[in-house]
Amino acid sequence: MIKELDTVVLTRDITEYGLKTGDIGAIVNACKDGNGFETEFIAGNGGTIAVVTLMARDIRLMKESEILHVRKLQAA
């Protein structure tokens, strides 16, 4: 179950924000029904790229065995 402050992985591209499948985000607010999540995506310098409200199907929990990866953000 996904909850606030969890690290999550995007499961689909969100082109309007330049986000791609596999990008890492943090849950900043979880709806009580467990289906909607305000998710923050940040740049390497700590600046916020986007805060997006996503459905449970759009994200998944990051697994311990996964490694972070860096890519250059394309302008939306």
Biopython code that builds the backbone (N, CA, C, O; Angstrom):
import numpy as np
from Bio.PDB.StructureBuilder import StructureBuilder

atoms = [
    (1, "MET", "N", (0.841, -1.186, 0.000)),
    (1, "MET", "CA", (0.000, 0.000, 0.000)),
    (1, "MET", "C", (0.888, 1.252, 0.000)),
    (1, "MET", "O", (1.820, 1.364, 0.796)),
    (2, "ILE", "N", (0.596, 2.152, -0.869)),
    (2, "ILE", "CA", (1.371, 3.392, -0.983)),
    (2, "ILE", "C", (0.861, 4.402, 0.036)),
    (2, "ILE", "O", (-0.345, 4.574, 0.210)),
    (3, "LYS", "N", (1.802, 5.073, 0.713)),
    (3, "LYS", "CA", (1.430, 6.065, 1.731)),
    (3, "LYS", "C", (2.312, 7.306, 1.607)),
    (3, "LYS", "O", (3.274, 7.317, 0.839)),
    (4, "GLU", "N", (1.982, 8.335, 2.355)),
    (4, "GLU", "CA", (2.748, 9.579, 2.313)),
    (4, "GLU", "C", (4.223, 9.327, 2.629)),
    (4, "GLU", "O", (4.560, 8.523, 3.498)),
    (5, "LEU", "N", (5.086, 10.029, 1.906)),
    (5, "LEU", "CA", (6.539, 9.997, 1.998)),
    (5, "LEU", "C", (7.177, 8.770, 1.340)),
    (5, "LEU", "O", (8.401, 8.639, 1.353)),
    (6, "ASP", "N", (6.376, 7.875, 0.768)),
    (6, "ASP", "CA", (6.936, 6.741, 0.037)),
    (6, "ASP", "C", (7.629, 7.225, -1.236)),
    (6, "ASP", "O", (7.216, 8.209, -1.849)),
    (7, "THR", "N", (8.684, 6.518, -1.619)),
    (7, "THR", "CA", (9.348, 6.749, -2.893)),
    (7, "THR", "C", (8.677, 5.852, -3.920)),
    (7, "THR", "O", (8.548, 4.644, -3.721)),
    (8, "VAL", "N", (8.247, 6.466, -5.034)),
    (8, "VAL", "CA", (7.503, 5.719, -6.045)),
    (8, "VAL", "C", (8.137, 5.887, -7.419)),
    (8, "VAL", "O", (8.943, 6.788, -7.650)),
    (9, "VAL", "N", (7.750, 4.998, -8.318)),
    (9, "VAL", "CA", (8.246, 4.994, -9.691)),
    (9, "VAL", "C", (7.066, 5.240, -10.621)),
    (9, "VAL", "O", (6.020, 4.605, -10.487)),
    (10, "LEU", "N", (7.232, 6.146, -11.546)),
    (10, "LEU", "CA", (6.199, 6.465, -12.528)),
    (10, "LEU", "C", (6.066, 5.313, -13.527)),
    (10, "LEU", "O", (7.069, 4.810, -14.034)),
    (11, "THR", "N", (4.840, 4.901, -13.807)),
    (11, "THR", "CA", (4.612, 3.765, -14.710)),
    (11, "THR", "C", (4.128, 4.188, -16.090)),
    (11, "THR", "O", (3.817, 3.337, -16.922)),
    (12, "ARG", "N", (4.061, 5.491, -16.341)),
    (12, "ARG", "CA", (3.687, 5.999, -17.672)),
    (12, "ARG", "C", (4.314, 7.370, -17.868)),
    (12, "ARG", "O", (4.614, 8.070, -16.901)),
    (13, "ASP", "N", (4.508, 7.747, -19.119)),
    (13, "ASP", "CA", (5.017, 9.083, -19.429)),
    (13, "ASP", "C", (3.950, 10.133, -19.118)),
    (13, "ASP", "O", (2.756, 9.898, -19.305)),
    (14, "ILE", "N", (4.397, 11.284, -18.645)),
    (14, "ILE", "CA", (3.515, 12.453, -18.478)),
    (14, "ILE", "C", (4.202, 13.583, -19.233)),
    (14, "ILE", "O", (4.975, 14.355, -18.664)),
    (15, "THR", "N", (3.906, 13.661, -20.516)),
    (15, "THR", "CA", (4.635, 14.551, -21.417)),
    (15, "THR", "C", (4.476, 16.025, -21.075)),
    (15, "THR", "O", (5.398, 16.804, -21.313)),
    (16, "GLU", "N", (3.343, 16.431, -20.527)),
    (16, "GLU", "CA", (3.143, 17.851, -20.226)),
    (16, "GLU", "C", (4.100, 18.365, -19.160)),
    (16, "GLU", "O", (4.279, 19.575, -19.024)),
    (17, "TYR", "N", (4.725, 17.454, -18.394)),
    (17, "TYR", "CA", (5.726, 17.837, -17.392)),
    (17, "TYR", "C", (7.120, 17.326, -17.751)),
    (17, "TYR", "O", (8.063, 17.537, -16.989)),
    (18, "GLY", "N", (7.267, 16.666, -18.885)),
    (18, "GLY", "CA", (8.550, 16.114, -19.283)),
    (18, "GLY", "C", (8.949, 14.877, -18.500)),
    (18, "GLY", "O", (10.120, 14.495, -18.497)),
    (19, "LEU", "N", (7.982, 14.241, -17.829)),
    (19, "LEU", "CA", (8.263, 13.056, -17.019)),
    (19, "LEU", "C", (8.140, 11.795, -17.862)),
    (19, "LEU", "O", (7.308, 11.708, -18.765)),
    (20, "LYS", "N", (8.994, 10.815, -17.547)),
    (20, "LYS", "CA", (9.006, 9.565, -18.301)),
    (20, "LYS", "C", (8.831, 8.368, -17.374)),
    (20, "LYS", "O", (9.142, 8.427, -16.185)),
    (21, "THR", "N", (8.326, 7.285, -17.951)),
    (21, "THR", "CA", (8.204, 6.038, -17.215)),
    (21, "THR", "C", (9.535, 5.735, -16.536)),
    (21, "THR", "O", (10.587, 5.810, -17.170)),
    (22, "GLY", "N", (9.494, 5.397, -15.261)),
    (22, "GLY", "CA", (10.707, 5.089, -14.506)),
    (22, "GLY", "C", (11.218, 6.242, -13.668)),
    (22, "GLY", "O", (12.086, 6.039, -12.819)),
    (23, "ASP", "N", (10.703, 7.459, -13.882)),
    (23, "ASP", "CA", (11.127, 8.587, -13.051)),
    (23, "ASP", "C", (10.684, 8.347, -11.604)),
    (23, "ASP", "O", (9.661, 7.714, -11.344)),
    (24, "ILE", "N", (11.482, 8.870, -10.679)),
    (24, "ILE", "CA", (11.269, 8.662, -9.252)),
    (24, "ILE", "C", (10.575, 9.875, -8.647)),
    (24, "ILE", "O", (10.939, 11.016, -8.933)),
    (25, "GLY", "N", (9.578, 9.622, -7.810)),
    (25, "GLY", "CA", (8.863, 10.694, -7.123)),
    (25, "GLY", "C", (8.650, 10.351, -5.662)),
    (25, "GLY", "O", (8.954, 9.242, -5.223)),
    (26, "ALA", "N", (8.128, 11.302, -4.918)),
    (26, "ALA", "CA", (7.804, 11.103, -3.504)),
    (26, "ALA", "C", (6.351, 11.494, -3.278)),
    (26, "ALA", "O", (5.884, 12.512, -3.791)),
    (27, "ILE", "N", (5.655, 10.694, -2.521)),
    (27, "ILE", "CA", (4.254, 10.981, -2.203)),
    (27, "ILE", "C", (4.212, 12.075, -1.147)),
    (27, "ILE", "O", (4.753, 11.914, -0.053)),
    (28, "VAL", "N", (3.564, 13.194, -1.478)),
    (28, "VAL", "CA", (3.438, 14.292, -0.525)),
    (28, "VAL", "C", (2.052, 14.347, 0.103)),
    (28, "VAL", "O", (1.860, 14.979, 1.142)),
    (29, "ASN", "N", (1.087, 13.687, -0.529)),
    (29, "ASN", "CA", (-0.260, 13.607, 0.037)),
    (29, "ASN", "C", (-0.964, 12.401, -0.568)),
    (29, "ASN", "O", (-0.950, 12.209, -1.784)),
    (30, "ALA", "N", (-1.575, 11.596, 0.282)),
    (30, "ALA", "CA", (-2.323, 10.429, -0.181)),
    (30, "ALA", "C", (-3.791, 10.617, 0.168)),
    (30, "ALA", "O", (-4.124, 10.920, 1.314)),
    (31, "CYS", "N", (-4.669, 10.442, -0.808)),
    (31, "CYS", "CA", (-6.101, 10.529, -0.558)),
    (31, "CYS", "C", (-6.526, 9.389, 0.363)),
    (31, "CYS", "O", (-5.942, 8.306, 0.337)),
    (32, "LYS", "N", (-7.523, 9.640, 1.157)),
    (32, "LYS", "CA", (-7.969, 8.646, 2.128)),
    (32, "LYS", "C", (-8.459, 7.357, 1.488)),
    (32, "LYS", "O", (-8.387, 6.297, 2.110)),
    (33, "ASP", "N", (-8.963, 7.427, 0.243)),
    (33, "ASP", "CA", (-9.458, 6.216, -0.411)),
    (33, "ASP", "C", (-8.338, 5.340, -0.957)),
    (33, "ASP", "O", (-8.593, 4.221, -1.400)),
    (34, "GLY", "N", (-7.086, 5.837, -0.932)),
    (34, "GLY", "CA", (-5.943, 5.066, -1.388)),
    (34, "GLY", "C", (-5.786, 4.990, -2.890)),
    (34, "GLY", "O", (-5.007, 4.178, -3.390)),
    (35, "ASN", "N", (-6.518, 5.827, -3.626)),
    (35, "ASN", "CA", (-6.431, 5.791, -5.090)),
    (35, "ASN", "C", (-5.733, 7.000, -5.691)),
    (35, "ASN", "O", (-5.180, 6.898, -6.786)),
    (36, "GLY", "N", (-5.739, 8.129, -5.020)),
    (36, "GLY", "CA", (-5.128, 9.347, -5.557)),
    (36, "GLY", "C", (-3.939, 9.770, -4.717)),
    (36, "GLY", "O", (-3.956, 9.670, -3.490)),
    (37, "PHE", "N", (-2.885, 10.253, -5.410)),
    (37, "PHE", "CA", (-1.651, 10.609, -4.721)),
    (37, "PHE", "C", (-1.036, 11.861, -5.337)),
    (37, "PHE", "O", (-0.787, 11.910, -6.542)),
    (38, "GLU", "N", (-0.792, 12.879, -4.500)),
    (38, "GLU", "CA", (-0.009, 14.024, -4.960)),
    (38, "GLU", "C", (1.443, 13.601, -4.874)),
    (38, "GLU", "O", (1.941, 13.245, -3.806)),
    (39, "THR", "N", (2.115, 13.644, -6.014)),
    (39, "THR", "CA", (3.470, 13.115, -6.113)),
    (39, "THR", "C", (4.403, 14.213, -6.588)),
    (39, "THR", "O", (4.130, 14.878, -7.587)),
    (40, "GLU", "N", (5.511, 14.403, -5.870)),
    (40, "GLU", "CA", (6.486, 15.425, -6.230)),
    (40, "GLU", "C", (7.670, 14.777, -6.934)),
    (40, "GLU", "O", (8.195, 13.755, -6.493)),
    (41, "PHE", "N", (8.077, 15.393, -8.035)),
    (41, "PHE", "CA", (9.253, 14.973, -8.782)),
    (41, "PHE", "C", (10.256, 16.113, -8.703)),
    (41, "PHE", "O", (9.910, 17.272, -8.934)),
    (42, "ILE", "N", (11.503, 15.779, -8.374)),
    (42, "ILE", "CA", (12.513, 16.820, -8.188)),
    (42, "ILE", "C", (13.700, 16.619, -9.117)),
    (42, "ILE", "O", (13.958, 15.513, -9.592)),
    (43, "ALA", "N", (14.418, 17.711, -9.368)),
    (43, "ALA", "CA", (15.655, 17.682, -10.154)),
    (43, "ALA", "C", (16.824, 17.362, -9.222)),
    (43, "ALA", "O", (16.670, 17.341, -8.001)),
    (44, "GLY", "N", (17.977, 17.116, -9.804)),
    (44, "GLY", "CA", (19.165, 16.780, -9.036)),
    (44, "GLY", "C", (19.585, 17.866, -8.057)),
    (44, "GLY", "O", (20.220, 17.570, -7.044)),
    (45, "ASN", "N", (19.241, 19.121, -8.345)),
    (45, "ASN", "CA", (19.596, 20.222, -7.443)),
    (45, "ASN", "C", (18.577, 20.404, -6.319)),
    (45, "ASN", "O", (18.720, 21.306, -5.493)),
    (46, "GLY", "N", (17.553, 19.558, -6.283)),
    (46, "GLY", "CA", (16.540, 19.632, -5.231)),
    (46, "GLY", "C", (15.332, 20.475, -5.589)),
    (46, "GLY", "O", (14.366, 20.522, -4.828)),
    (47, "GLY", "N", (15.368, 21.144, -6.735)),
    (47, "GLY", "CA", (14.233, 21.959, -7.157)),
    (47, "GLY", "C", (13.088, 21.098, -7.667)),
    (47, "GLY", "O", (13.307, 20.058, -8.289)),
    (48, "THR", "N", (11.888, 21.534, -7.401)),
    (48, "THR", "CA", (10.714, 20.793, -7.831)),
    (48, "THR", "C", (10.503, 20.928, -9.330)),
    (48, "THR", "O", (10.490, 22.037, -9.865)),
    (49, "ILE", "N", (10.340, 19.799, -10.005)),
    (49, "ILE", "CA", (9.994, 19.770, -11.423)),
    (49, "ILE", "C", (8.486, 19.854, -11.566)),
    (49, "ILE", "O", (7.970, 20.624, -12.376)),
    (50, "ALA", "N", (7.777, 19.050, -10.765)),
    (50, "ALA", "CA", (6.314, 19.029, -10.841)),
    (50, "ALA", "C", (5.746, 18.363, -9.599)),
    (50, "ALA", "O", (6.370, 17.487, -9.001)),
    (51, "VAL", "N", (4.561, 18.791, -9.230)),
    (51, "VAL", "CA", (3.736, 18.090, -8.245)),
    (51, "VAL", "C", (2.473, 17.713, -9.002)),
    (51, "VAL", "O", (1.718, 18.578, -9.448)),
    (52, "VAL", "N", (2.254, 16.414, -9.140)),
    (52, "VAL", "CA", (1.194, 15.905, -10.000)),
    (52, "VAL", "C", (0.286, 14.991, -9.192)),
    (52, "VAL", "O", (0.768, 14.169, -8.413)),
    (53, "THR", "N", (-1.022, 15.126, -9.368)),
    (53, "THR", "CA", (-1.961, 14.197, -8.758)),
    (53, "THR", "C", (-2.092, 12.996, -9.677)),
    (53, "THR", "O", (-2.491, 13.123, -10.834)),
    (54, "LEU", "N", (-1.754, 11.833, -9.149)),
    (54, "LEU", "CA", (-1.745, 10.599, -9.924)),
    (54, "LEU", "C", (-2.649, 9.558, -9.293)),
    (54, "LEU", "O", (-2.945, 9.612, -8.100)),
    (55, "MET", "N", (-3.078, 8.619, -10.103)),
    (55, "MET", "CA", (-3.861, 7.484, -9.632)),
    (55, "MET", "C", (-2.906, 6.346, -9.276)),
    (55, "MET", "O", (-1.753, 6.339, -9.707)),
    (56, "ALA", "N", (-3.386, 5.396, -8.498)),
    (56, "ALA", "CA", (-2.560, 4.260, -8.082)),
    (56, "ALA", "C", (-1.982, 3.519, -9.287)),
    (56, "ALA", "O", (-0.864, 3.009, -9.210)),
    (57, "ARG", "N", (-2.708, 3.450, -10.380)),
    (57, "ARG", "CA", (-2.225, 2.731, -11.573)),
    (57, "ARG", "C", (-1.053, 3.447, -12.258)),
    (57, "ARG", "O", (-0.372, 2.850, -13.091)),
    (58, "ASP", "N", (-0.809, 4.725, -11.914)),
    (58, "ASP", "CA", (0.246, 5.519, -12.551)),
    (58, "ASP", "C", (1.605, 5.392, -11.873)),
    (58, "ASP", "O", (2.617, 5.830, -12.419)),
    (59, "ILE", "N", (1.628, 4.795, -10.688)),
    (59, "ILE", "CA", (2.860, 4.697, -9.905)),
    (59, "ILE", "C", (2.948, 3.327, -9.241)),
    (59, "ILE", "O", (1.963, 2.597, -9.135)),
    (60, "ARG", "N", (4.147, 3.008, -8.805)),
    (60, "ARG", "CA", (4.358, 1.803, -7.997)),
    (60, "ARG", "C", (5.458, 2.101, -6.994)),
    (60, "ARG", "O", (6.264, 3.010, -7.193)),
    (61, "LEU", "N", (5.485, 1.336, -5.922)),
    (61, "LEU", "CA", (6.544, 1.506, -4.939)),
    (61, "LEU", "C", (7.890, 1.141, -5.540)),
    (61, "LEU", "O", (7.985, 0.219, -6.350)),
    (62, "MET", "N", (8.931, 1.864, -5.143)),
    (62, "MET", "CA", (10.281, 1.532, -5.568)),
    (62, "MET", "C", (10.734, 0.314, -4.770)),
    (62, "MET", "O", (10.474, 0.216, -3.571)),
    (63, "LYS", "N", (11.411, -0.606, -5.441)),
    (63, "LYS", "CA", (11.875, -1.837, -4.795)),
    (63, "LYS", "C", (13.297, -1.649, -4.277)),
    (63, "LYS", "O", (14.074, -0.875, -4.837)),
    (64, "GLU", "N", (13.633, -2.366, -3.198)),
    (64, "GLU", "CA", (14.973, -2.280, -2.607)),
    (64, "GLU", "C", (16.068, -2.643, -3.593)),
    (64, "GLU", "O", (17.172, -2.103, -3.527)),
    (65, "SER", "N", (15.769, -3.552, -4.502)),
    (65, "SER", "CA", (16.793, -4.053, -5.421)),
    (65, "SER", "C", (16.980, -3.167, -6.652)),
    (65, "SER", "O", (17.762, -3.509, -7.539)),
    (66, "GLU", "N", (16.276, -2.034, -6.722)),
    (66, "GLU", "CA", (16.387, -1.138, -7.877)),
    (66, "GLU", "C", (17.428, -0.056, -7.617)),
    (66, "GLU", "O", (17.701, 0.305, -6.472)),
    (67, "ILE", "N", (17.998, 0.450, -8.695)),
    (67, "ILE", "CA", (19.014, 1.490, -8.617)),
    (67, "ILE", "C", (18.486, 2.762, -9.286)),
    (67, "ILE", "O", (17.748, 2.690, -10.269)),
    (68, "LEU", "N", (18.864, 3.910, -8.757)),
    (68, "LEU", "CA", (18.465, 5.180, -9.352)),
    (68, "LEU", "C", (19.279, 5.427, -10.617)),
    (68, "LEU", "O", (20.397, 4.929, -10.757)),
    (69, "HIS", "N", (18.710, 6.195, -11.527)),
    (69, "HIS", "CA", (19.349, 6.503, -12.796)),
    (69, "HIS", "C", (19.139, 7.986, -13.078)),
    (69, "HIS", "O", (18.105, 8.546, -12.714)),
    (70, "VAL", "N", (20.093, 8.614, -13.712)),
    (70, "VAL", "CA", (19.995, 10.044, -14.008)),
    (70, "VAL", "C", (19.792, 10.240, -15.514)),
    (70, "VAL", "O", (20.394, 9.541, -16.330)),
    (71, "ARG", "N", (18.937, 11.198, -15.864)),
    (71, "ARG", "CA", (18.735, 11.582, -17.260)),
    (71, "ARG", "C", (18.503, 13.084, -17.298)),
    (71, "ARG", "O", (18.084, 13.681, -16.306)),
    (72, "LYS", "N", (18.773, 13.685, -18.430)),
    (72, "LYS", "CA", (18.541, 15.115, -18.595)),
    (72, "LYS", "C", (17.057, 15.351, -18.849)),
    (72, "LYS", "O", (16.446, 14.657, -19.662)),
    (73, "LEU", "N", (16.479, 16.326, -18.158)),
    (73, "LEU", "CA", (15.069, 16.665, -18.325)),
    (73, "LEU", "C", (14.871, 17.407, -19.629)),
    (73, "LEU", "O", (15.534, 18.410, -19.896)),
    (74, "GLN", "N", (13.973, 16.917, -20.420)),
    (74, "GLN", "CA", (13.598, 17.581, -21.667)),
    (74, "GLN", "C", (12.530, 18.618, -21.368)),
    (74, "GLN", "O", (11.643, 18.362, -20.552)),
    (75, "ALA", "N", (12.588, 19.748, -21.987)),
    (75, "ALA", "CA", (11.579, 20.795, -21.775)),
    (75, "ALA", "C", (10.214, 20.268, -22.176)),
    (75, "ALA", "O", (10.062, 19.613, -23.207)),
    (76, "ALA", "N", (9.221, 20.565, -21.344)),
    (76, "ALA", "CA", (7.852, 20.095, -21.624)),
    (76, "ALA", "C", (7.203, 20.921, -22.698)),
    (76, "ALA", "O", (6.054, 20.668, -23.061)),
]
sb = StructureBuilder()
sb.init_structure("model")
sb.init_model(0)
sb.init_chain("A")
sb.init_seg("    ")
for serial, (resi, resn, name, xyz) in enumerate(atoms, 1):
    if name == "N":
        sb.init_residue(resn, " ", resi, " ")
    sb.init_atom(name, np.array(xyz, "f"), 0.0, 1.0, " ", f" {name:<3s}", serial, name[0])
structure = sb.get_structure()
